[in-house]
Amino acid sequence: MAPVDSDTLGRHSLIPSYLYSSPSPQKKKMEASSFAIHSPRENRNIEMFSPSFYAACTVGGSLSCGPTHTGITPLDVVKCNIQIDPVKYKNTSTGFGVMFEEQGLRGFFRGWGPTLVGYSAQGAFKYGFYEFFKKYYSDIAGPEYATKYKTLIYLAGSASAELIAGVALCPFEAVKVRVQTQPGFARGLADGLPKLVRTEGVSGLYKGIVPLWGRQVPYTMMKFASYENIVEMIYKHAIPKPKYECSNSLQLGVSIVSGYMAGILCATVSHPADNLVSFLNNSKGATVGDAVKKLGLWGLFTRGLPLRILMVGTLTGAQWGIYDSFKVFVGLPTTGGVAPAAVLAPASAA
């Protein structure tokens, strides 16, 4: 491997140095040893890890999360009601039947307003800050340790991003759960948010922040770390050519498949906390102990899980597809899929 200028390593983090360099024609022939893909700067004027890059990732994250969560509102409504009232909504099939009989088609779309606004904000912070923290922690670790412990970088970056994103989501999640599970509480966001503030104060908007973090942080850590590793394994073992030689459509197909697989893992890991969020936001003055006592440990882990796996798997696959499609649209590479090269030797040692 050719020596790497130390000034270049000083200006750029491990990630752009390894993943976003532009291979020469000679290097393209060396498929077995090349980890490089086309630089987005050859196509557009967005420089990696510039303010424009983070802005693009923020917009892409918002577009990927808000509309997708809104699109599965019917599944979310039934899932929340199964969690809150398992006697009435015994399972997925009967849940849909009861909901349709009592509320008609309109009932399946209750809470779409706070869902759209809340998850658009959450997606913007989650994806934008993930890209920021992934680079930031790689710079702190340095080339050797960032390569060796890349999964820890993914986990730390996604956890940090979700702590911020959860604060943006929490008020809208509180309104959404009440609109979906308490008929007559409010029609949607416009009347539900002021009513919640009047009845419970501003603190009522954040009553569920800790269980929300308990659901979202493990979910997001699994979402990003498993996705990055699954994509890398697909390109390494299932596709017989380097990523930079793959068409955009193939790369986006890999993003969707990997996202769905990651989503199954996400749903399983974060489901107990999802049950807690629904219970606490629906029961005024309730505690985590009350939820555990009523639901039981088995119910905490399993109630509504099959529906949530279907919901989150589809959701996560669609989100990665939309996010990477937007990145391709603005001239950025798709996420993941290129293993960092072996530790680069310092220029002085070359």
Secondary structure per residue as TSV (DSSP state, phi and psi in degrees):
chain	resnum	aa	ss	phi	psi
A	1	M	-	360.0	140.2
A	2	A	-	-69.7	149.9
A	3	P	-	-60.2	148.8
A	4	V	-	-109.1	127.9
A	5	D	-	-64.3	130.0
A	6	S	H	-66.0	-28.3
A	7	D	H	-65.2	-37.1
A	8	T	H	-63.4	-43.2
A	9	L	H	-64.2	-29.6
A	10	G	H	-72.3	-33.3
A	11	R	H	-84.4	-27.4
A	12	H	S	-122.5	153.1
A	13	S	-	-78.5	174.2
A	14	L	H	-53.9	-43.3
A	15	I	H	-64.5	-53.9
A	16	P	H	-66.1	-32.9
A	17	S	H	-62.0	-37.0
A	18	Y	H	-90.5	-36.7
A	19	L	H	-100.6	-23.1
A	20	Y	S	-119.5	16.0
A	21	S	-	-74.2	158.7
A	22	S	-	-104.9	113.2
A	23	P	-	-70.7	141.3
A	24	S	-	-76.2	165.9
A	25	P	H	-55.6	-36.1
A	26	Q	H	-65.7	-41.2
A	27	K	H	-68.4	-31.6
A	28	K	H	-61.9	-29.5
A	29	K	H	-71.6	-23.2
A	30	M	-	-89.5	67.0
A	31	E	T	-62.7	-32.9
A	32	A	T	-70.7	-26.2
A	33	S	T	-115.0	-2.2
A	34	S	-	-93.0	133.0
A	35	F	-	-112.6	3.6
A	36	A	-	-87.7	153.1
A	37	I	-	-130.0	167.9
A	38	H	-	-58.1	137.0
A	39	S	-	-72.3	132.0
A	40	P	G	-61.8	-23.0
A	41	R	G	-68.0	-16.5
A	42	E	G	-74.0	-22.3
A	43	N	T	-104.7	-39.2
A	44	R	S	-134.0	177.1
A	45	N	S	-97.4	28.7
A	46	I	-	-99.5	113.7
A	47	E	-	-86.1	139.1
A	48	M	T	-57.2	134.2
A	49	F	T	62.1	25.2
A	50	S	S	-91.5	170.0
A	51	P	H	-55.3	-35.8
A	52	S	H	-66.4	-35.8
A	53	F	H	-62.9	-49.0
A	54	Y	H	-66.3	-34.6
A	55	A	H	-64.0	-42.0
A	56	A	H	-64.5	-41.4
A	57	C	H	-65.7	-35.7
A	58	T	H	-65.3	-45.3
A	59	V	H	-64.4	-44.3
A	60	G	H	-60.3	-39.9
A	61	G	H	-64.9	-40.0
A	62	S	H	-64.4	-43.8
A	63	L	H	-66.3	-30.8
A	64	S	H	-79.5	-30.8
A	65	C	H	-95.7	-46.4
A	66	G	H	-58.6	-59.2
A	67	P	H	-64.4	-35.2
A	68	T	H	-68.7	-43.7
A	69	H	H	-63.9	-38.6
A	70	T	H	-65.3	-37.3
A	71	G	H	-64.6	-25.8
A	72	I	T	-104.6	23.4
A	73	T	H	-53.4	-42.5
A	74	P	H	-57.6	-41.7
A	75	L	H	-64.5	-40.0
A	76	D	H	-66.1	-40.3
A	77	V	H	-61.1	-48.0
A	78	V	H	-65.9	-42.0
A	79	K	H	-60.3	-45.9
A	80	C	H	-63.2	-39.8
A	81	N	H	-71.1	-32.4
A	82	I	H	-63.1	-39.7
A	83	Q	H	-69.3	-35.3
A	84	I	H	-85.1	-41.4
A	85	D	-	-133.1	75.8
A	86	P	T	-69.3	-16.6
A	87	V	T	-71.2	-44.0
A	88	K	T	-80.2	-44.0
A	89	Y	S	-106.6	83.3
A	90	K	-	-69.0	-39.1
A	91	N	S	-155.0	-175.5
A	92	T	H	-62.5	-49.1
A	93	S	H	-65.8	-46.4
A	94	T	H	-68.9	-30.2
A	95	G	H	-61.7	-44.7
A	96	F	H	-64.9	-39.4
A	97	G	H	-64.7	-46.1
A	98	V	H	-63.7	-43.1
A	99	M	H	-61.8	-43.8
A	100	F	H	-67.8	-40.3
A	101	E	H	-64.7	-40.1
A	102	E	H	-87.4	-33.8
A	103	Q	H	-124.5	-7.2
A	104	G	H	71.2	-170.6
A	105	L	H	-61.4	-34.2
A	106	R	H	-59.2	-34.2
A	107	G	H	-61.5	-28.6
A	108	F	T	-72.7	-13.6
A	109	F	T	-114.2	15.8
A	110	R	T	-64.6	135.7
A	111	G	T	85.9	11.8
A	112	W	H	-68.3	-30.4
A	113	G	H	-64.0	-58.1
A	114	P	H	-62.9	-27.3
A	115	T	H	-65.0	-47.9
A	116	L	H	-62.7	-49.3
A	117	V	H	-68.8	-46.0
A	118	G	H	-64.2	-46.5
A	119	Y	H	-80.1	-21.2
A	120	S	H	-65.8	-44.3
A	121	A	H	-66.0	-43.8
A	122	Q	H	-62.3	-43.6
A	123	G	H	-63.2	-37.9
A	124	A	H	-61.3	-48.5
A	125	F	H	-69.2	-39.5
A	126	K	H	-65.5	-50.8
A	127	Y	H	-74.6	-42.3
A	128	G	H	-61.8	-46.8
A	129	F	H	-74.8	-27.1
A	130	Y	H	-61.3	-46.2
A	131	E	H	-62.0	-38.5
A	132	F	H	-66.1	-50.5
A	133	F	H	-70.2	-30.5
A	134	K	H	-61.6	-42.9
A	135	K	H	-70.5	-43.8
A	136	Y	H	-60.1	-47.6
A	137	Y	H	-71.3	-29.8
A	138	S	H	-66.1	-40.0
A	139	D	H	-63.7	-40.9
A	140	I	H	-65.9	-43.0
A	141	A	H	-70.1	-33.6
A	142	G	H	86.6	162.2
A	143	P	H	-54.6	-45.7
A	144	E	H	-64.1	-51.2
A	145	Y	H	-77.0	-31.1
A	146	A	H	-66.5	-33.3
A	147	T	H	-72.7	-45.9
A	148	K	H	-67.3	-37.6
A	149	Y	T	-116.0	42.3
A	150	K	H	-61.0	-34.4
A	151	T	H	-65.7	-36.2
A	152	L	H	-65.0	-34.7
A	153	I	H	-62.6	-45.2
A	154	Y	H	-61.5	-42.9
A	155	L	H	-66.1	-45.8
A	156	A	H	-66.1	-42.1
A	157	G	H	-64.1	-43.4
A	158	S	H	-70.6	-37.2
A	159	A	H	-64.3	-44.0
A	160	S	H	-62.0	-42.2
A	161	A	H	-65.4	-40.3
A	162	E	H	-72.0	-29.6
A	163	L	H	-59.3	-38.1
A	164	I	H	-75.1	-45.2
A	165	A	H	-63.3	-34.1
A	166	G	H	-63.2	-34.2
A	167	V	H	-64.2	-38.1
A	168	A	H	-69.9	-34.6
A	169	L	H	-80.7	-33.9
A	170	C	H	-52.8	-48.2
A	171	P	H	-60.2	-39.4
A	172	F	H	-74.3	-31.7
A	173	E	H	-66.3	-39.4
A	174	A	H	-61.8	-44.4
A	175	V	H	-66.3	-43.3
A	176	K	H	-58.1	-48.0
A	177	V	H	-62.2	-41.4
A	178	R	H	-67.2	-41.4
A	179	V	H	-64.1	-37.2
A	180	Q	H	-80.0	-27.0
A	181	T	H	-115.7	-8.2
A	182	Q	S	-122.8	86.6
A	183	P	T	-54.6	132.5
A	184	G	T	92.6	-10.3
A	185	F	S	-63.6	-48.7
A	186	A	-	-168.3	163.2
A	187	R	S	-81.7	-31.6
A	188	G	S	-176.3	-150.7
A	189	L	H	-70.8	-41.6
A	190	A	H	-60.3	-40.9
A	191	D	H	-99.2	-23.9
A	192	G	H	-71.9	-40.0
A	193	L	H	-65.4	-49.3
A	194	P	H	-61.9	-37.0
A	195	K	H	-65.9	-40.0
A	196	L	H	-65.6	-39.3
A	197	V	H	-66.3	-40.5
A	198	R	H	-64.5	-41.0
A	199	T	H	-84.6	-32.2
A	200	E	H	-125.0	-1.8
A	201	G	-	77.6	174.5
A	202	V	H	-61.6	-32.8
A	203	S	H	-62.1	-26.4
A	204	G	H	-63.8	-26.8
A	205	L	H	-68.8	-25.2
A	206	Y	T	-115.9	18.1
A	207	K	T	-60.8	-32.8
A	208	G	T	-99.1	18.5
A	209	I	H	-65.0	-40.9
A	210	V	H	-66.8	-51.3
A	211	P	H	-64.3	-28.7
A	212	L	H	-64.5	-45.7
A	213	W	H	-59.7	-40.0
A	214	G	H	-61.6	-29.0
A	215	R	H	-85.7	-48.8
A	216	Q	H	-77.2	-37.0
A	217	V	H	-66.1	-51.8
A	218	P	H	-60.7	-38.5
A	219	Y	H	-58.6	-49.5
A	220	T	H	-69.3	-38.3
A	221	M	H	-59.7	-45.9
A	222	M	H	-66.9	-38.5
A	223	K	H	-60.0	-47.4
A	224	F	H	-82.6	-44.8
A	225	A	H	-67.3	-44.9
A	226	S	H	-68.2	-38.2
A	227	Y	H	-61.4	-48.8
A	228	E	H	-58.6	-43.1
A	229	N	H	-73.4	-37.6
A	230	I	H	-65.1	-44.6
A	231	V	H	-60.6	-44.4
A	232	E	H	-59.8	-42.8
A	233	M	H	-66.9	-37.3
A	234	I	I	-62.9	-46.6
A	235	Y	I	-69.0	-28.0
A	236	K	I	-79.9	-37.8
A	237	H	I	-114.0	-22.9
A	238	A	I	-110.1	-18.1
A	239	I	-	-116.9	119.9
A	240	P	S	-83.4	30.7
A	241	K	S	-154.7	158.6
A	242	P	-	-62.2	155.8
A	243	K	G	-58.9	-37.7
A	244	Y	G	-67.9	-15.3
A	245	E	G	-93.2	-6.5
A	246	C	S	-81.2	146.2
A	247	S	-	-69.1	160.8
A	248	N	H	-60.6	-38.6
A	249	S	H	-64.7	-38.8
A	250	L	H	-67.2	-42.9
A	251	Q	H	-62.3	-40.5
A	252	L	H	-70.3	-32.1
A	253	G	H	-63.2	-41.0
A	254	V	H	-62.6	-39.9
A	255	S	H	-60.4	-44.1
A	256	I	H	-68.3	-46.9
A	257	V	H	-62.4	-45.3
A	258	S	H	-64.8	-37.7
A	259	G	H	-64.0	-40.0
A	260	Y	H	-65.5	-43.1
A	261	M	H	-63.3	-41.6
A	262	A	H	-65.0	-35.3
A	263	G	H	-63.9	-35.5
A	264	I	H	-62.1	-43.2
A	265	L	H	-66.0	-40.3
A	266	C	H	-59.3	-47.2
A	267	A	H	-60.9	-42.9
A	268	T	H	-65.7	-43.7
A	269	V	H	-68.3	-38.7
A	270	S	H	-98.4	1.1
A	271	H	H	-66.2	-41.7
A	272	P	H	-55.5	-42.4
A	273	A	H	-68.4	-31.0
A	274	D	H	-64.0	-40.6
A	275	N	H	-61.9	-40.1
A	276	L	H	-64.2	-42.9
A	277	V	H	-59.2	-46.8
A	278	S	H	-62.8	-43.4
A	279	F	H	-65.3	-48.3
A	280	L	H	-68.1	-37.6
A	281	N	H	-74.0	-17.5
A	282	N	H	-96.4	-18.7
A	283	S	S	-118.4	108.5
A	284	K	T	-65.1	128.7
A	285	G	T	79.3	2.2
A	286	A	-	-74.3	155.2
A	287	T	-	-118.3	171.6
A	288	V	H	-61.3	-38.5
A	289	G	H	-60.6	-40.0
A	290	D	H	-61.0	-41.6
A	291	A	H	-64.4	-44.7
A	292	V	H	-64.4	-39.6
A	293	K	H	-65.3	-41.4
A	294	K	H	-77.3	-43.4
A	295	L	H	-83.1	-30.4
A	296	G	H	77.2	156.5
A	297	L	H	-63.4	-41.7
A	298	W	H	-64.3	-43.7
A	299	G	H	-64.9	-35.1
A	300	L	H	-60.3	-37.4
A	301	F	H	-89.1	-21.8
A	302	T	H	-119.5	-22.1
A	303	R	T	-64.8	119.2
A	304	G	T	79.0	5.2
A	305	L	H	-65.6	-46.6
A	306	P	H	-56.5	-43.8
A	307	L	H	-65.7	-37.2
A	308	R	H	-70.6	-34.5
A	309	I	H	-62.5	-45.2
A	310	L	H	-60.3	-44.9
A	311	M	H	-66.8	-49.9
A	312	V	H	-73.9	-36.4
A	313	G	H	-60.2	-49.1
A	314	T	H	-62.3	-44.3
A	315	L	H	-60.5	-49.0
A	316	T	H	-67.8	-40.5
A	317	G	H	-60.7	-44.2
A	318	A	H	-64.9	-39.5
A	319	Q	H	-62.6	-46.2
A	320	W	H	-65.7	-35.5
A	321	G	H	-63.2	-44.8
A	322	I	H	-68.4	-44.3
A	323	Y	H	-60.8	-48.2
A	324	D	H	-71.4	-31.0
A	325	S	H	-62.9	-41.2
A	326	F	H	-65.9	-40.7
A	327	K	H	-61.7	-42.2
A	328	V	H	-63.7	-40.4
A	329	F	H	-59.2	-39.0
A	330	V	T	-92.3	5.6
A	331	G	T	95.1	13.8
A	332	L	-	-99.7	156.5
A	333	P	-	-76.7	157.6
A	334	T	-	-66.5	162.5
A	335	T	S	-81.4	134.4
A	336	G	-	75.1	-174.8
A	337	G	-	97.3	-7.1
A	338	V	-	-123.6	115.5
A	339	A	-	-69.9	136.2
A	340	P	-	-57.8	144.2
A	341	A	-	-66.3	167.5
A	342	A	S	-58.9	157.7
A	343	V	-	-53.3	127.7
A	344	L	-	-74.6	135.8
A	345	A	-	-73.9	141.7
A	346	P	-	-58.7	148.5
A	347	A	G	-56.5	-35.1
A	348	S	G	-69.7	-22.4
A	349	A	G	-92.8	-7.1
A	350	A	-	-73.3	360.0
